[in-house]
Each structure stands twice: as C-alpha cells, then as structure tokens.
Amino acid sequence: GRNDRSETRGWIERALVTAAGDAKLRARAHAECAADALARAQLGDAERHALAAREHALEAGEEKLLSGVVRVLCLAALERADFAAAVRFAEESHALSLRSGDRQSILLAQIYLGYAKRGFGAFAEAAKHFRDAADGFAALGDALSRAHALHGVADSLLEQGRVADAKQLYHDVLRTCVALVERDLIAHCVAGLAAVAVEERELADAARLWGAVHGAERRAQTRLMAFERALYEPRIDRARRALGEETFAAAYAEGVALSERAHDSAAIAAG
C-alpha cells in the first residue's frame, strides 16, 4: 500500500545516508529506489537510481544484484519503446546471470529477453525464450514464475495469430494465478483474454473484460506497463470503433462494476 511504499522510501533514504562507504548496501538501496520509481512510472528516477546501483554493484562484485538492476533498465527501455536498448540490457542481464550461476536469475533474464524480442516483433523467438524460462521454473518448482513465463508465451502466440492456443494458455495461467491469489498476473491474463475476444469478434465481451482490468487497476491491484498496453490496446480500439463509443462505454462500465463487486477480475473472465 501507499504507507508501505513511504516506509520503504524512508528506509532507503536512511540507508543511502549511512552507507557512504559500503558499496553493497548503497547498491541495494539504489536498486530499491529504482524498482519503486519504476512501479510509479517515474522512468527518469528509475534509470538514475538503476545506473547508480549498477555502479555500486560493480564495485562490490555483486553480479546477482547487478543482473537484477540491469533488468530494471531493460523495463525502463521497454516503457520508452527503445527496443534496441531493451535487447542490450536483457542480453547483459542474461550474461551476468550466467556468470553468477544463479538459476533463478538466469531464468528471469530469459523472460526479459522474451519481452525485448517481442518488442522487435520477433514473436517466435520471444516465445522460445518464454518457454525455456517456463520449463526451467517448472524444474525448480516455482509455479508463480512459471505462470509469468507462460503468460509471455500466450502473448507471443496471440501476436502470431494463434488465437485459440493463446486463449487456452491465458485460461491455464489464470487458473494457476487464482489458486496462488496472484492478483497482478490475473489482471494481465484478463487483458489478454480481452484481446482474444476482439479476435473472436466477441466485441462486447472484450469491452467488459477491458473494464474489469481497469477496475482492478483502480483498486491499485496492478498496473499494466506501457509496453504491455501496446500489445492489447490496438485491438481494444478496434472493438471501440466497431461497437461505437456509447455501446463500448456501457459494456466497459459493466466490467468495472462487476470487477469491483467481485473484488477479483478473474471472476469476470470466468464469465
């Protein structure tokens, strides 16, 4: 919540003041600042803190932390639609992860390679990165991270025109997320299903599902990042134009209201 974020920022500020000679602690504090700024869509602050964290992590020899910081830079580049930079940062994160030998970090870097390649339109290559990550997380018994990777596969399938396969995978991931009470990814799956509904010409359903996503965002459960919205919004705009603004708005408002009553956008996707 907001108070939690304020307390976190207070701790970070104290850490930066007291850790003048401790590169590792300063790296961690700047990394926390970078992640917090990115969550609030403050890209300039996120990049500034991430670059400072990168410098201190290099000084401290903290390769695992360094890989995570570079992933923040990758996300910031994706938000700016600078896909060339995103690929560079994703590849750097992957190389750092391989050097550190941390399996979790290696697999997370695969997911970010998938995001970056998808931004370039290399959907088949992106899907392979996501699938490799999903298989790796399955071997580790990490169901939540596997679900995130499979959601990336579903997005890539959607972009390749494999709508039925994407729909099935969104539903599979959605069931996992409901079981794990993972609200952030639930809303992302609902956004994917809204895009699927457009492809299936179920335009009122698409508007209703999109409203459910925004209902979840309104309750601060999640926030689709700009590069994620860019995947779904062109399809939603097609539904809006086909339905007309009034009909679209009514279905959209229904999705928002149902989501608020159900307190969970997954209930809307389940129909």
ZANU-115253 format. One record per residue (C-alpha): residue number from 1; residue in one letter; x, z, y. Coordinates in steps of 0.05 Angstrom, whole numbers. Last residue first. Example, Ala and Ser with C-alpha at 12.3 -4.5 7.8 and 13.67 -1.06 7.14 Angstrom:
<sites>
<site num="2" residuo="s" u="273" w="143" v="-21"/>
<site num="1" residuo="a" u="246" w="156" v="-90"/>
</sites>
This chain:
<sites>
<site num="271" residuo="g" u="-359" w="-341" v="-309"/>
<site num="270" residuo="a" u="-293" w="-317" v="-337"/>
<site num="269" residuo="a" u="-260" w="-342" v="-273"/>
<site num="268" residuo="i" u="-305" w="-295" v="-233"/>
<site num="267" residuo="a" u="-288" w="-235" v="-275"/>
<site num="266" residuo="a" u="-214" w="-250" v="-267"/>
<site num="265" residuo="s" u="-223" w="-243" v="-192"/>
<site num="264" residuo="d" u="-228" w="-168" v="-200"/>
<site num="263" residuo="h" u="-264" w="-117" v="-159"/>
<site num="262" residuo="a" u="-329" w="-145" v="-190"/>
<site num="261" residuo="r" u="-367" w="-134" v="-125"/>
<site num="260" residuo="e" u="-310" w="-161" v="-83"/>
<site num="259" residuo="s" u="-300" w="-220" v="-128"/>
<site num="258" residuo="l" u="-374" w="-236" v="-127"/>
<site num="257" residuo="a" u="-374" w="-235" v="-51"/>
<site num="256" residuo="v" u="-312" w="-280" v="-45"/>
<site num="255" residuo="g" u="-338" w="-328" v="-97"/>
<site num="254" residuo="e" u="-407" w="-333" v="-63"/>
<site num="253" residuo="a" u="-372" w="-345" v="4"/>
<site num="252" residuo="y" u="-336" w="-405" v="-26"/>
<site num="251" residuo="a" u="-401" w="-432" v="-55"/>
<site num="250" residuo="a" u="-434" w="-428" v="14"/>
<site num="249" residuo="a" u="-373" w="-455" v="50"/>
<site num="248" residuo="f" u="-369" w="-516" v="4"/>
<site num="247" residuo="t" u="-443" w="-532" v="15"/>
<site num="246" residuo="e" u="-435" w="-527" v="91"/>
<site num="245" residuo="e" u="-369" w="-564" v="95"/>
<site num="244" residuo="g" u="-390" w="-624" v="54"/>
<site num="243" residuo="l" u="-386" w="-626" v="-21"/>
<site num="242" residuo="a" u="-338" w="-685" v="-27"/>
<site num="241" residuo="r" u="-295" w="-665" v="33"/>
<site num="240" residuo="r" u="-290" w="-592" v="11"/>
<site num="239" residuo="a" u="-274" w="-613" v="-61"/>
<site num="238" residuo="r" u="-218" w="-658" v="-37"/>
<site num="237" residuo="d" u="-192" w="-602" v="6"/>
<site num="236" residuo="i" u="-189" w="-558" v="-56"/>
<site num="235" residuo="r" u="-146" w="-611" v="-90"/>
<site num="234" residuo="p" u="-98" w="-613" v="-31"/>
<site num="233" residuo="e" u="-98" w="-537" v="-31"/>
<site num="232" residuo="y" u="-72" w="-525" v="-101"/>
<site num="231" residuo="l" u="1" w="-543" v="-105"/>
<site num="230" residuo="a" u="15" w="-532" v="-31"/>
<site num="229" residuo="r" u="-14" w="-463" v="-39"/>
<site num="228" residuo="e" u="43" w="-445" v="-86"/>
<site num="227" residuo="f" u="96" w="-469" v="-36"/>
<site num="226" residuo="a" u="61" w="-429" v="18"/>
<site num="225" residuo="m" u="60" w="-364" v="-22"/>
<site num="224" residuo="l" u="-4" w="-340" v="-54"/>
<site num="223" residuo="r" u="-15" w="-269" v="-31"/>
<site num="222" residuo="t" u="-40" w="-213" v="-77"/>
<site num="221" residuo="q" u="-82" w="-151" v="-84"/>
<site num="220" residuo="a" u="-88" w="-142" v="-9"/>
<site num="219" residuo="r" u="-164" w="-135" v="-12"/>
<site num="218" residuo="r" u="-169" w="-200" v="28"/>
<site num="217" residuo="e" u="-122" w="-233" v="-22"/>
<site num="216" residuo="a" u="-170" w="-218" v="-79"/>
<site num="215" residuo="g" u="-228" w="-246" v="-39"/>
<site num="214" residuo="h" u="-184" w="-306" v="-24"/>
<site num="213" residuo="v" u="-177" w="-320" v="-98"/>
<site num="212" residuo="a" u="-251" w="-309" v="-109"/>
<site num="211" residuo="g" u="-267" w="-359" v="-54"/>
<site num="210" residuo="w" u="-223" w="-410" v="-89"/>
<site num="209" residuo="l" u="-262" w="-397" v="-153"/>
<site num="208" residuo="r" u="-328" w="-410" v="-117"/>
<site num="207" residuo="a" u="-302" w="-473" v="-84"/>
<site num="206" residuo="a" u="-277" w="-500" v="-151"/>
<site num="205" residuo="d" u="-342" w="-481" v="-185"/>
<site num="204" residuo="a" u="-380" w="-521" v="-131"/>
<site num="203" residuo="l" u="-333" w="-580" v="-145"/>
<site num="202" residuo="e" u="-339" w="-585" v="-220"/>
<site num="201" residuo="r" u="-310" w="-655" v="-217"/>
<site num="200" residuo="e" u="-263" w="-639" v="-276"/>
<site num="199" residuo="e" u="-202" w="-650" v="-231"/>
<site num="198" residuo="v" u="-234" w="-604" v="-179"/>
<site num="197" residuo="a" u="-247" w="-551" v="-233"/>
<site num="196" residuo="v" u="-173" w="-554" v="-252"/>
<site num="195" residuo="a" u="-154" w="-537" v="-181"/>
<site num="194" residuo="a" u="-200" w="-477" v="-183"/>
<site num="193" residuo="l" u="-170" w="-459" v="-250"/>
<site num="192" residuo="g" u="-101" w="-457" v="-219"/>
<site num="191" residuo="a" u="-125" w="-411" v="-163"/>
<site num="190" residuo="v" u="-157" w="-366" v="-216"/>
<site num="189" residuo="c" u="-90" w="-364" v="-252"/>
<site num="188" residuo="h" u="-56" w="-343" v="-187"/>
<site num="187" residuo="a" u="-108" w="-289" v="-176"/>
<site num="186" residuo="i" u="-94" w="-261" v="-245"/>
<site num="185" residuo="l" u="-19" w="-265" v="-231"/>
<site num="184" residuo="d" u="-25" w="-214" v="-175"/>
<site num="183" residuo="r" u="-76" w="-169" v="-211"/>
<site num="182" residuo="e" u="-34" w="-154" v="-272"/>
<site num="181" residuo="v" u="-81" w="-106" v="-309"/>
<site num="180" residuo="l" u="-39" w="-118" v="-373"/>
<site num="179" residuo="a" u="-100" w="-138" v="-415"/>
<site num="178" residuo="v" u="-128" w="-178" v="-356"/>
<site num="177" residuo="c" u="-60" w="-211" v="-348"/>
<site num="176" residuo="t" u="-57" w="-232" v="-421"/>
<site num="175" residuo="r" u="-127" w="-261" v="-417"/>
<site num="174" residuo="l" u="-108" w="-299" v="-353"/>
<site num="173" residuo="v" u="-46" w="-328" v="-386"/>
<site num="172" residuo="d" u="-88" w="-358" v="-442"/>
<site num="171" residuo="h" u="-140" w="-383" v="-392"/>
<site num="170" residuo="y" u="-87" w="-416" v="-349"/>
<site num="169" residuo="l" u="-58" w="-446" v="-414"/>
<site num="168" residuo="q" u="-124" w="-476" v="-435"/>
<site num="167" residuo="k" u="-136" w="-506" v="-366"/>
<site num="166" residuo="a" u="-66" w="-536" v="-363"/>
<site num="165" residuo="d" u="-75" w="-569" v="-430"/>
<site num="164" residuo="a" u="-142" w="-598" v="-409"/>
<site num="163" residuo="v" u="-113" w="-622" v="-342"/>
<site num="162" residuo="r" u="-52" w="-659" v="-368"/>
<site num="161" residuo="g" u="-46" w="-698" v="-304"/>
<site num="160" residuo="q" u="29" w="-685" v="-296"/>
<site num="159" residuo="e" u="15" w="-639" v="-237"/>
<site num="158" residuo="l" u="-32" w="-597" v="-281"/>
<site num="157" residuo="l" u="21" w="-593" v="-335"/>
<site num="156" residuo="s" u="70" w="-566" v="-284"/>
<site num="155" residuo="d" u="21" w="-513" v="-260"/>
<site num="154" residuo="a" u="8" w="-493" v="-333"/>
<site num="153" residuo="v" u="83" w="-488" v="-347"/>
<site num="152" residuo="g" u="92" w="-443" v="-286"/>
<site num="151" residuo="h" u="35" w="-399" v="-312"/>
<site num="150" residuo="l" u="74" w="-396" v="-377"/>
<site num="149" residuo="a" u="134" w="-367" v="-340"/>
<site num="148" residuo="h" u="92" w="-313" v="-307"/>
<site num="147" residuo="a" u="59" w="-296" v="-373"/>
<site num="146" residuo="r" u="128" w="-289" v="-407"/>
<site num="145" residuo="s" u="147" w="-241" v="-351"/>
<site num="144" residuo="l" u="86" w="-199" v="-368"/>
<site num="143" residuo="a" u="94" w="-201" v="-443"/>
<site num="142" residuo="d" u="167" w="-178" v="-444"/>
<site num="141" residuo="g" u="180" w="-172" v="-519"/>
<site num="140" residuo="l" u="252" w="-196" v="-510"/>
<site num="139" residuo="a" u="240" w="-256" v="-556"/>
<site num="138" residuo="a" u="177" w="-271" v="-517"/>
<site num="137" residuo="f" u="217" w="-268" v="-453"/>
<site num="136" residuo="g" u="264" w="-321" v="-480"/>
<site num="135" residuo="d" u="208" w="-367" v="-503"/>
<site num="134" residuo="a" u="175" w="-361" v="-434"/>
<site num="133" residuo="a" u="241" w="-376" v="-399"/>
<site num="132" residuo="d" u="252" w="-438" v="-441"/>
<site num="131" residuo="r" u="181" w="-459" v="-427"/>
<site num="130" residuo="f" u="189" w="-450" v="-352"/>
<site num="129" residuo="h" u="254" w="-490" v="-351"/>
<site num="128" residuo="k" u="222" w="-545" v="-394"/>
<site num="127" residuo="a" u="161" w="-548" v="-348"/>
<site num="126" residuo="a" u="206" w="-558" v="-288"/>
<site num="125" residuo="e" u="240" w="-617" v="-322"/>
<site num="124" residuo="a" u="172" w="-648" v="-337"/>
<site num="123" residuo="f" u="149" w="-635" v="-266"/>
<site num="122" residuo="a" u="208" w="-664" v="-228"/>
<site num="121" residuo="g" u="166" w="-670" v="-164"/>
<site num="120" residuo="f" u="222" w="-641" v="-120"/>
<site num="119" residuo="g" u="182" w="-577" v="-111"/>
<site num="118" residuo="r" u="174" w="-574" v="-186"/>
<site num="117" residuo="k" u="250" w="-573" v="-193"/>
<site num="116" residuo="a" u="254" w="-512" v="-147"/>
<site num="115" residuo="y" u="198" w="-474" v="-182"/>
<site num="114" residuo="g" u="227" w="-488" v="-251"/>
<site num="113" residuo="l" u="297" w="-468" v="-229"/>
<site num="112" residuo="y" u="265" w="-404" v="-205"/>
<site num="111" residuo="i" u="236" w="-392" v="-274"/>
<site num="110" residuo="q" u="303" w="-405" v="-306"/>
<site num="109" residuo="a" u="335" w="-355" v="-259"/>
<site num="108" residuo="l" u="286" w="-303" v="-286"/>
<site num="107" residuo="l" u="311" w="-320" v="-356"/>
<site num="106" residuo="i" u="384" w="-308" v="-337"/>
<site num="105" residuo="s" u="366" w="-243" v="-302"/>
<site num="104" residuo="q" u="331" w="-216" v="-363"/>
<site num="103" residuo="r" u="389" w="-235" v="-408"/>
<site num="102" residuo="d" u="442" w="-201" v="-366"/>
<site num="101" residuo="g" u="508" w="-234" v="-383"/>
<site num="100" residuo="s" u="535" w="-224" v="-313"/>
<site num="99" residuo="r" u="568" w="-292" v="-314"/>
<site num="98" residuo="l" u="504" w="-326" v="-339"/>
<site num="97" residuo="s" u="465" w="-291" v="-285"/>
<site num="96" residuo="l" u="513" w="-315" v="-232"/>
<site num="95" residuo="a" u="506" w="-387" v="-257"/>
<site num="94" residuo="h" u="430" w="-382" v="-257"/>
<site num="93" residuo="s" u="428" w="-352" v="-187"/>
<site num="92" residuo="e" u="473" w="-409" v="-162"/>
<site num="91" residuo="e" u="428" w="-461" v="-195"/>
<site num="90" residuo="a" u="366" w="-430" v="-163"/>
<site num="89" residuo="f" u="402" w="-427" v="-95"/>
<site num="88" residuo="r" u="422" w="-500" v="-98"/>
<site num="87" residuo="v" u="353" w="-521" v="-122"/>
<site num="86" residuo="a" u="319" w="-483" v="-65"/>
<site num="85" residuo="a" u="367" w="-514" v="-15"/>
<site num="84" residuo="a" u="346" w="-584" v="-38"/>
<site num="83" residuo="f" u="273" w="-561" v="-38"/>
<site num="82" residuo="d" u="271" w="-541" v="35"/>
<site num="81" residuo="a" u="195" w="-533" v="35"/>
<site num="80" residuo="r" u="204" w="-474" v="82"/>
<site num="79" residuo="e" u="170" w="-428" v="31"/>
<site num="78" residuo="l" u="214" w="-459" v="-23"/>
<site num="77" residuo="a" u="276" w="-441" v="18"/>
<site num="76" residuo="a" u="251" w="-369" v="25"/>
<site num="75" residuo="l" u="240" w="-367" v="-50"/>
<site num="74" residuo="c" u="311" w="-391" v="-64"/>
<site num="73" residuo="l" u="340" w="-341" v="-14"/>
<site num="72" residuo="v" u="303" w="-286" v="-52"/>
<site num="71" residuo="r" u="332" w="-315" v="-117"/>
<site num="70" residuo="v" u="401" w="-309" v="-85"/>
<site num="69" residuo="v" u="388" w="-234" v="-77"/>
<site num="68" residuo="g" u="370" w="-228" v="-150"/>
<site num="67" residuo="s" u="434" w="-263" v="-172"/>
<site num="66" residuo="l" u="475" w="-218" v="-126"/>
<site num="65" residuo="l" u="444" w="-156" v="-158"/>
<site num="64" residuo="k" u="467" w="-180" v="-227"/>
<site num="63" residuo="e" u="535" w="-200" v="-199"/>
<site num="62" residuo="e" u="551" w="-133" v="-165"/>
<site num="61" residuo="g" u="625" w="-143" v="-150"/>
<site num="60" residuo="a" u="621" w="-94" v="-92"/>
<site num="59" residuo="e" u="646" w="-144" v="-40"/>
<site num="58" residuo="l" u="602" w="-199" v="-70"/>
<site num="57" residuo="a" u="543" w="-151" v="-67"/>
<site num="56" residuo="h" u="560" w="-136" v="6"/>
<site num="55" residuo="e" u="560" w="-210" v="26"/>
<site num="54" residuo="r" u="497" w="-226" v="-14"/>
<site num="53" residuo="a" u="460" w="-166" v="16"/>
<site num="52" residuo="a" u="477" w="-191" v="85"/>
<site num="51" residuo="l" u="452" w="-261" v="67"/>
<site num="50" residuo="a" u="388" w="-231" v="37"/>
<site num="49" residuo="h" u="378" w="-189" v="100"/>
<site num="48" residuo="r" u="381" w="-249" v="146"/>
<site num="47" residuo="e" u="340" w="-293" v="98"/>
<site num="46" residuo="a" u="284" w="-243" v="93"/>
<site num="45" residuo="d" u="285" w="-229" v="168"/>
<site num="44" residuo="g" u="278" w="-304" v="183"/>
<site num="43" residuo="l" u="224" w="-312" v="129"/>
<site num="42" residuo="q" u="177" w="-258" v="153"/>
<site num="41" residuo="a" u="122" w="-275" v="102"/>
<site num="40" residuo="r" u="105" w="-201" v="92"/>
<site num="39" residuo="a" u="128" w="-203" v="19"/>
<site num="38" residuo="l" u="191" w="-239" v="43"/>
<site num="37" residuo="a" u="206" w="-183" v="92"/>
<site num="36" residuo="d" u="199" w="-131" v="37"/>
<site num="35" residuo="a" u="244" w="-170" v="-10"/>
<site num="34" residuo="a" u="297" w="-179" v="43"/>
<site num="33" residuo="c" u="295" w="-105" v="64"/>
<site num="32" residuo="e" u="303" w="-84" v="-9"/>
<site num="31" residuo="a" u="363" w="-131" v="-15"/>
<site num="30" residuo="h" u="392" w="-102" v="49"/>
<site num="29" residuo="a" u="387" w="-32" v="19"/>
<site num="28" residuo="r" u="417" w="-55" v="-48"/>
<site num="27" residuo="a" u="476" w="-89" v="-14"/>
<site num="26" residuo="r" u="487" w="-29" v="31"/>
<site num="25" residuo="l" u="489" w="16" v="-31"/>
<site num="24" residuo="k" u="540" w="-29" v="-66"/>
<site num="23" residuo="a" u="583" w="-39" v="-4"/>
<site num="22" residuo="d" u="590" w="36" v="8"/>
<site num="21" residuo="g" u="630" w="48" v="72"/>
<site num="20" residuo="a" u="572" w="46" v="122"/>
<site num="19" residuo="a" u="523" w="76" v="72"/>
<site num="18" residuo="t" u="491" w="129" v="117"/>
<site num="17" residuo="v" u="459" w="83" v="169"/>
<site num="16" residuo="l" u="438" w="29" v="120"/>
<site num="15" residuo="a" u="409" w="81" v="73"/>
<site num="14" residuo="r" u="368" w="113" v="129"/>
<site num="13" residuo="e" u="339" w="45" v="147"/>
<site num="12" residuo="i" u="323" w="30" v="74"/>
<site num="11" residuo="w" u="289" w="97" v="64"/>
<site num="10" residuo="g" u="245" w="85" v="125"/>
<site num="9" residuo="r" u="229" w="14" v="101"/>
<site num="8" residuo="t" u="206" w="44" v="34"/>
<site num="7" residuo="e" u="164" w="96" v="68"/>
<site num="6" residuo="s" u="131" w="42" v="111"/>
<site num="5" residuo="r" u="119" w="-1" v="49"/>
<site num="4" residuo="d" u="86" w="58" v="12"/>
<site num="3" residuo="n" u="43" w="72" v="73"/>
<site num="2" residuo="r" u="18" w="-1" v="74"/>
<site num="1" residuo="g" u="0" w="0" v="0"/>
</sites>
